[in-house]
């Protein structure tokens, strides 16, 4: 897997668009984006 975590976050956001998170992403700082990435990654692994 060569993509960065931000690229993977974009893919996860697309896959979980029904959660309505996409519109809020622009206002998040990098640590909040990292936390969101970890959360969505865990959801994807279930």
C-alpha positions as CSV (number, residue, x, y, z in Angstrom):
1,X,0.0,0.0,0.0
2,X,1.8,3.1,-1.3
3,X,-0.8,5.7,-0.7
4,X,-0.5,8.2,2.2
5,X,-2.9,8.2,5.1
6,X,-4.5,11.4,3.7
7,X,-5.2,9.6,0.3
8,X,-6.6,6.7,2.2
9,X,-8.7,9.0,4.3
10,X,-10.2,10.4,1.1
11,X,-11.2,6.9,0.0
12,X,-12.6,6.1,3.4
13,X,-14.7,9.3,3.3
14,X,-16.1,8.4,0.0
15,X,-17.0,4.9,1.3
16,X,-18.6,6.3,4.4
17,X,-20.3,9.3,2.8
18,X,-23.6,8.3,4.3
19,X,-22.2,9.4,7.7
20,X,-22.3,13.0,6.5
21,X,-18.7,13.8,7.5
22,X,-17.5,15.1,4.2
23,X,-18.7,18.7,4.5
24,X,-16.9,19.1,7.9
25,X,-13.5,17.8,6.8
26,X,-12.2,21.2,5.5
27,X,-12.6,22.7,9.0
28,X,-10.6,19.9,10.8
29,X,-6.9,20.3,11.8
30,X,-4.4,17.6,11.1
31,X,-4.8,15.9,14.5
32,X,-8.5,15.7,14.0
33,X,-8.1,14.4,10.5
34,X,-5.8,11.7,11.9
35,X,-8.4,10.7,14.5
36,X,-11.0,10.6,11.8
37,X,-8.7,8.4,9.7
38,X,-8.2,6.0,12.6
39,X,-11.9,5.8,13.3
40,X,-12.9,5.1,9.7
41,X,-10.0,2.6,9.3
42,X,-11.4,0.7,12.3
43,X,-14.9,0.8,10.8
44,X,-13.5,-0.5,7.5
45,X,-11.7,-3.4,9.2
46,X,-14.9,-4.7,10.9
